[in-house]
Amino acid sequence: MKVVFELEDGRVVNETAAAGETVLSAARRAGVSIDAPCAGNGTCGKCRIRIENGEVSGERGKSISKKDFTEGYRLACASEIVSDVTIFVPGSALAWQNRIRVADFSSKRAQESFEAMKKALSGNKYKTDSIFTELTLRLERPSLDDAMADRERVINAAARELGALDEQISFTMQALRKLPQMLRDNDFHIGVLVRKNSGVLRYARNDGGDPRDSDCYQIFDIYEGVAVQVGVCIDLGTTTVSGALVDLKTKEFVATGNVGNTQIRYGADVISRLVESARDGGVSRLRDAVTKECIAPLISKMCSCAGILPSQISRAAIAGNTTMTHLFLGVYGNNIRLEPYVPAFFNLKYINGHEAGIGIHPEAEVLFAPSVGSYVGGDITAGVFATGMARKESFSLFIDLGTNGEIVFGNSEFLLSCACSAGSAFEGGEIDCGMRATDGAITSLVIDPDTFESQYTVIGEEGQLPAGICGSGLIDTISELFKTGMINAKGKFIHEGPCIYQDEWGFTYFTIVSAENSMTGNDIYISDADIDNFIRAKGAVFSAIFTLMKSLDMGFEVIGEIFLAGGIGSGINIGNAINIGMFPKLPEDRYNYIGNTSLSGAYAMLVSDKAKERIDEIARSMTYLELSSVPGYMDEFIAASFLPHTDASLFE
């Protein structure tokens, strides 16, 4: 069968499919990243497409109204191809892939993001390293009397400049391949970019003394004119991938950006992706999705902003959870989800740019933040470093709210960590009108108790229409519905009003924004099913915190500071989060939202070998608590899956 995908941005993609294959399956094979946070189970309703010509079969389901069904709208995951078909893919179904934002440092938000990242690393002593050394070499031209090879000629001259022995210096293949022509094109006057390797050379002394250890050097690249020393740091998130280009000389950011992780078409959570990876060719599909379709284009766009080529990036640092790091490298990781939950690795020294497959210099060092457990990865060890909590005497709690919820408690003496399965609700996944905290997202909300009308703020420039609701907006909405008595402790609607309606399937909805006032032309709402999903997510977070503290026989009162990180949105209202039983009831001034600490930690690794060593130390010192092995954890989770909790005294 011939399948034609017509994308809203004008692209047309052709594919073939077998009779009975789902539209979503054909789209995945064609590289069309239709959103499917529920992994194609038909529950999230985000894979809406429209049949232009041809025929598909499948039930309508609750996500498609009768009117929309008549107009040809279907769910890609629930529609089986019957004949040759032409399918229109609206922008809403591609939102996770298309909502890329490359920062312009002239914008207020970009400046704020830039300063927040710098502030997260302020006060440390790790940014003084010099990764590369630039040498300008004027070499004697070869002759019949001096026929030394080009490589040895350059090494000999570089050794004199560095005060080293020839044996201490090696060449990358990239530099060697460029060397013969560049020498002759520039009359044997070239620039050399030298990287100090972490290895040492033991050599005999001329005076017959004991052997001596000395640093090794590598001629990383050769150039004419001015050398480019640029690195890239990456936060490899399950839902969102964020990056920054950094001038390695000045340690300043030159471009930033983020993009939805295109692996989302295989499911919003790591478990769905691990299941997919275990299928034939699954590891390769998932690796290509994140490297070729996601990170490489992100780097290319950032480089375009900075006026350089991706191949000029000489160093990279990546922080991601354990599953994402495995999938990025193409390493089989399905054992992560199977008891006893053993990954293939926790820590890698580094790989080179060619092995990474993201378009950077083939000899570039690619560093990874180490993982601690199957569900506490490098994004958390990098984040703990960025908070500085591992250097403090007072107790701190670190909470990273993304597709998974990771928690670390401790101080300079010890660090105890755990992870909870929060799903993707905090980043808008499996919420009908949910979205990430980007332009068009409702980030805060208040409901008038008399009229039930919503007053909200939207991320974006003045006049930006809402397109959906992000995690912080969901917290406000549920808290407001609870405070006004519109929902009960189970999250069920118990009040009637002009903004509340019920559909033919028996689901109840609260309209936040009417269709005529939204960017999408559709109502923005929250349903009782959405509320149920979010209550489970917040219950997972609170029960994890409670269990972690209980395992140490400590109460919440010992926590001096709480760091909040992740993609939930910087506008989080702590009072509302406490009101719904998501966070412990502590003074609000103890809570501090600090943004993307994973990217901050990756930046530190990029510009400082000492910071990388410290992050490795943090990983080695951190203890991982597997919640599923803790007796009574499920009881705590069930108790926390109410508003605010079955034990009301915890929030009095």
N, C-alpha and C positions, 0 to 999 in steps of 0.2 A: 504494500500500500504506500502511496505517496503522501507525505505529510509536509505541508508548508506552514511555517510559523511566521506570521507577520507581527513584528514587534512594534509597540507604540512609537519607539524612537526612529522608525523608518527602516530598520534592518529587516531582511527577509532571509530565513534559514530553511533549507530544504533537507528532508530526512526521509528515510523509508522505515516502515514498521510492519510487523506481522499483525494479522487480524487478531483482535482480542487484546493487543498490547495497550496499556494505558497511555494517555497523552503525556502524563508526567514522565513515564519511563522513556518515551521517544524523545521528549525534550531534554532529559538528562544526557542521553546519548549524543544529541545534536549540540550540546553545550549551551542550551538555553536555560538560564538559571531561574526557573520558576520557583518562587518561594514555597517551601513545604515544611514549616517548623514541626509539624506533627509526624514527619517522615512518611507522608502519604497515607495516613490512616483515616483521612476524611473528617477530622475533628476540628482543625483550626480554621478552615474556610479561606485561607490566604492564596490558594492556587487557582483563583478564578480566571477562566479564559472564556472566549466567545467563539462559537463555531460559525464561520462565514460560509463555507460550502462543505458538502459531504455529510457524513453521518457518524455519530458516536452513540454508544449505548451506556446506560447507567442510571441509577436512581437520582432524584433531585436532591434530597437531603435538606437539612435545616438551614444550611448556609446560603441557599439560592431561593429567592422568592419565586412565586408562581409567575409574576410579571417578567422577572429576569430570565427565568427558564424559557419562557415563550420567546424572548428576544435572543436566545441562543447561548446564554451564559451557563457554564458548567464548571465543575471542579476537575482540574486536570488529573488528579489522583484517582477519581472515581469514574472517569470516562474512558471506555474502551473503544478503540478505533475499529470501525466496521467497513469503511470504504476510504477511497482517496479523500483527503480532508484538508481544508484551509482553516487555520486557527489564528485568531487575533489574540495577542498577549498584551494586556494593558500594563501601563507603567506600575500600577499597584502590585501586580504579581511579580515585578522585577525590582521592587523597592530595595531589598537587601543588597542587590548587586549595584544598583544605579545611584544610590545616595552617597556617592563619594564626595568628599570635601577636602580639597587641597588648600591649605591655609594661605591667605594673603596677609602678611604681617602688618599691613596698613589697617586691617579691620580690628575693631575693638575686641571681638571675641578671640581672634588669633593672638592678639597681644596678651590677653588675660591667660589663655592657655599656655603661652610661652612663659610668662612670668610664674605661673603656678608650678610648671615643671622645674624651673630653675630654683624656686623656693623650696621645693621638696628635697632638693639635694644640697641646699645651703647649709653651711656650718660643717660639712665634712672636709676631710683633708685628702680626698682621693683624685682631685682633678688636675694634678700638677704633672702627670706623666706626659712624656713626649713619645708618641707611638712610632713616628717616622722621623728620619733625619734626611735633609736635602743636601746633596753635594753637587757642586759644579766642577766638572773635570775637564781640563784641557790636556789632551793626550798627544804624545808624539805619533806622527803618522808612521805606519809600518814601512819597512824597506827590506832590501835583500839582506842587509846586515842586522835588521831587527824585525824578524818575522814572527814575533810573538802573536798568538791567537787573540782575537778580539776580546773574548771573555776574560782570558787571563790578564790582558792589558788593563781592562777596566778594574778587575779585582785588585791588581797590584796597586793602581792609583788610589782606589777607595781605601785600601788597607793603610796606606800612608796617611790619608786624611783622618781616618778613624783611630790611628795608633794601634792597629791590630795586625795580626798575621794573615797572610793570604788564606791559610787553612781555615780561618774563622769565618770566611765569607763564602756564601753560596749564591746562586742565581735562580730566579724563577724561570720556568720555561717561557712564559709570556714575555719577559724581558729579553731572554736570549733570542727569541724569534725576531724581535724588533731590532736587535743590536746591529747586525752587519750593515743594513741599509741606512739606519739613522746615523751611525758614525760617519759614513761617507757623505751623506747629505748635509752634514753639519761640520765638515772639516775636523772631525774628531774632537768637537767641543759639545758636550752633552750634559744634561742634568741627570742625576741618579737619585732615586728615592730608596732609602735604605731602611729596612725594618729590623729592629733588634729582636731576635728570637728569644724565647724563654729557655732554650737549651744552652748548655755550656760545652766547651771543648777542653779536654784535658790534654795538655801538650808538655813535652820535655823542655826544661830550661837549658839554655846554652851553657850556663855555668855549672851544669851537672847537679844542681840542687833538686829538691823534690818536685815532681810534676805539679803544674799550676793549672787551675781551672780559670777559664775566661769565657765571656759572653760570645755567642755566635751572632752573625749578622747575615741578612739576606738582601741581595739587591732585588727589590720587589718590582721596580719598573724603571724605565728610562724615558726621558722626555726632552723636548726642546721648548724653550720659553719658560713659563711658570708652571710649577707642579701643582696638580690638583690633589689635595688631601681631604677627601670627604668620606664619611662613614654613614651608615644607616642603622638606626635602632628600630626594632619592631616589637609591638605588643601583639602576639599571636593569639587573639581571643577566639572563643568558640563562635560568637555571633559577629563580632567586629574586629577587624584588623587595623591597627593604628601604627603610624610610622613617622619618623622624623629624620631628615638629612642634617648632618652635623659637620661643620668645618672643624677638622681635627687639629688645626693649628690654633684657632681661637676658642674652640669648644662651644661656639655659638650655633644655634639652629638656623638653617637657611631655608627650610621648607618643611611643612608637616601635612599630614593627610590621614584620612581613614576611609575604609570601605567595608561593606558587609562581606563576611566570609562566605564565599560562594559554595562552600560545602553544605550550606544550609538546605540545599535542595535534597540532601540525603538525611535531613532531620536537624532539629534545632539543638539537640543535646548530644553529649559525647557518646552516650550508650547507643543511640540510633546509628551514629557514624561507625562505632566499633562493630556493630552488627553488619553494616554494609561492607566494612573492610574485610570481613571474614568470607564474603562471597567471592566467586571467581573474578579476578581482576579488580577487586574492590580497593585494595591498598593503592594501586596505581591510579585509579579514578579519583580517589580522595586526595592523593598527593598532587595530581595535576590540577585539581580544582583549587587548591590553596596556593600552589606555587605559580602555575602558568596563568590561571584565570584571575587571581586575586593579588598576590604580593608583587609579582613582576609588573603588572599594569600600574599598581600603586606607586612602586618605585619609579617607573617610567614617567608618570605624571609629576611626581615631586621633582625629579631631575629636570623635567621640562621647565618647571617654575624656577629652578636654580640655575639653568643654563649650562648644565653638564650632561654627560652621557652616563647611563647606568654602568657601563663597563669601566668608568673611572672611580667607582666606589671601591675603596681599598680595605674596608673593614665593616663588619656587620655584627650586631648583637641582638639576640632574639630571646624574648621571655614569653613562655606560653605554658598552659597546663600540660600535664603528662601525656594525655591523649593527643592533643594538638601537636606536640613536639614529635611524637611517634609518626603521626600521619604526615607531617611536613617532610620528614626524612624518608618516608616510604618504608618504615619499619613496622612489621606485624605487631599489633598491639591489642588484639582481642582478649588476651589473657588478663588485661587490666580489669575487665568487667566480670571475670570469672574467679570464684573463690579458689585460692587465697589471694587473688588480686595482685599478681606479680607482673610489673612492666618489664620490658626488655632491657631498660637502662634507667638510671637516675641522672647520671652526670656524663657529659661529653666534654673533652677538652676543647676541640673545635673541629670543624670540617672546612674545606675550601669553597670558594664561590662556585666553581664548576660543579661540585657535588651538591651544593644547595639548589642549583637550578633556578635561580631567580634573576638572572641577567646581569649580575654584578661582575667585577673583575674576577676571572677564573681562579686567581691565586689569593684572593682576599680571604682573611681569617673570618670565619663565621662562628661566633661565640654563643653559647646557650646558658641561660640561667638554670641551675640544677633543680631537679624535683626532689621531694621528700617522701611522697607516697603516691599511690595510684591516682588519688584525687586531690593532692596538694602538690602543685607543680612549680615550675620556674617563675611563673607570674607572681606567685606568693612569696617566694624567697627574694625575688627582686623587689617586691612591694614592701616587705618587712625591712629591707635595707633602706629603702627610700623614706620610710617613716622615722627611722632612727630609734625605734623602740628597743632594738637589741643592744643599745648603748646606755639605756636609762635604768636607774635603780627602781623607780616607781613602776607599778604594773600598768600595762596597756593592753587594749583589746583591738585587734585589727580584723575588720570585716570587709571582704571583697564580694560585692554583689553583682554577679554576672549571670551567665547561664547556669553556673554552679555557684554555691555559696561556700566560700572558704573562710575559716576563722583561725586566728592565732592569738594566744594569750601568753604573756610573760614579760620578762625584762632582761637585763644583762646577764642574769644568772641562769635562766632557763626559758625555753620557748616550747609551748605545747600547741599542736595544730590539729584541725579536723576539717572535714568537708561534708556538706549536706547536699542532697539532690533537690535543688530548688526549682529545677526546670528552667524555662526561658522567660517566665513571666516578668522578671525584673527588667528585661530588655524588650518587652512587648510581644514576645513569642507566645503562641497559644492563647492570645487575647484578641478577640475579633477585630478591634480597632487599635490594637497595640502597635507600637513602633519604637525604634531606638530614640535616644535623646539627641535628635538632630532637627534641622529646620522643619517647622510645621508640627512639632510635637507639643502637646499640652503638657506643661511641666508643673503647674500648680493650679488648684481649683478650690473654690468656695461655693457652697450651695445655699441659696436663700431659704431659710426654714419655712417661710410663708408661701412663696411663689414656686419654690423648687427649681428656680432658674439658676443656671451655673454661670459664675464669673471665673474666668480663667486667664492664664498667661501662656503665651506661645513662644517657643524658641524661634528666632529669626528677626529680620529687620522689621521696623515699624510697618504695620499693616499686613503682616504675614497671616494668612488664613490657616486655621488648624487642619492637619491631615490625619491626626491620630493622637494617641495618648501614650506617654512613656512611663517608666516605672515610678518616678516621683509623683506624676499626675495620678497614677492609679492609687497610690497610697492616700493621697488627698481625697480622691473620689470616694473610696471605701470608708475612710474615716468620717467624711462628711455625711454619707448615707447612714452610717451607724449613729453619729451624734444627733442627727435629725429624726431618728426613729424610723427611717424608711426600710432598714433591714434589721434582722435580729442577730443574735450571737452566732447563728449558723451561716449568716450571710444571705438569708432568704428575704425577699421583699415581703413586707407585712403592711405596707401603706399604699394607698392608691393616690394618684396625682396626674396632672396633665402631661408630665414628662415620662410617665410609666405606661408601658403597654405589654401585651402578651401576644405571642405569635401562635400559629396553628399547631405548633409542636408542644406548646405548653411552657416555653421559655419566656421569662420576663426580662424586659429591657428598660434601662433608664437612659433617656436621650440627653446627651451633654451638649451637642451642637447639631442644629438642624441642617439638612442637606444644602439649603441655599446659602448657608454661612460657612460651609466647609470647603477646603481646597479640592476635595475629591468629588464633590457633588452628591455625596451620600451622607446620611446621618452618621454622627460619631456618638457611640453609645457604649454602655457597659451592661452586660447581661449577668443573670444569676450564675450562669456557667463560668463566665469570666471571674466573677467574685470568688467562686469556689476554687478555681485554679490558683488565684492569688492568695487566698487564705492558706492553702496547702503550702505554697512557697514561703510565705512569712512564718508559718508554723514550723517549717523545716529549719529556718534560720534561728528562731528563738529556742527551739528545743535543742539545737546543736550547741548554742551558747550555754544554755542551762546545764546540759550534760557535761560539757567541757569543764565548767566551773565546779560542778558537783564532783567530778572525778578527782579534783584537787582539794575537795572539802573546803572550798572558798565561796563566799557570797559575792554578789554583784558590787557590794559597797567598796571592795578593795580596788576596783578598777578606777585608776586615776584619769585615764584618757582613752577615748574610743576613736579610732581612725576608720573612716568609711571610704571605700574605694569602689571602682567599677562603673559599669555603664548605666546605672539606675538614673542618673541625672543629678547635677549639682544643686538643683533647687529643692532637694528633699527637705520636707518639713518634719523635724525630729519629733515635735509634739504629736503630730498625726501618726507617725510610725509607732510611737509608744502607745498611743490610744488604741491602735488595732492589735497590739501585742506582738509587734515585730522585734522591737528592741527592749532591753531592760529599762525599768523605770529608774532613771538616774537624772541628775541635773543636766539640762540640755547643753550647758556650756562645756560639758565633758565630751560632747560629740563634735567631731571635726571632719567635714568632707574634704578629702585631699585629692580627688580626681584619679587620673590614670597612673597609679604608682608602679604598675608593671612596666610602662613605657619609661618612667623616670629611672627605675632600676636598670633597665636595658641601656639607657643613655649613660648611666654611670659606668657600666661594664665597657661600653664602647670607648669612652675617653680615658679610662683608667684601668690598668692591669691590677692595681692594688684594690680597686673596688670589686673587680671580678673575684679576686682572692677572698675578700671579705664576704661576698655573697656565697661563695663556696663554703666558708666557715659557718655561716648562718644555717645553711642547709644541713651540714654535718651535725650541728648542735640542736636541731629541731626534732622533737619527738612527734610522731604521727599517731593520732588516736583513731582507730577504725570504729566509727559509731555503731556499725551493724553488729559489732562484737560486744558492745556494752549492754549488759542486762538492763532492761527497763527503758531503753532509748525509744522504742516504738510507742510505749505508753506515754512518754513525754511528748512525742510528736503528735499523738492523737489529742492530748490535753491542750496543746498549743494551736490546734486547728479549729479554734473558735475565736470570737471577738470579745475581749482580747485573749481570754484563756479560761479554762475551767476553774482555775484557782485565781479568783479576782483579787485576792490579797496581794498578789505579786505586782499589781498595778495601782494599788491604792496610795 
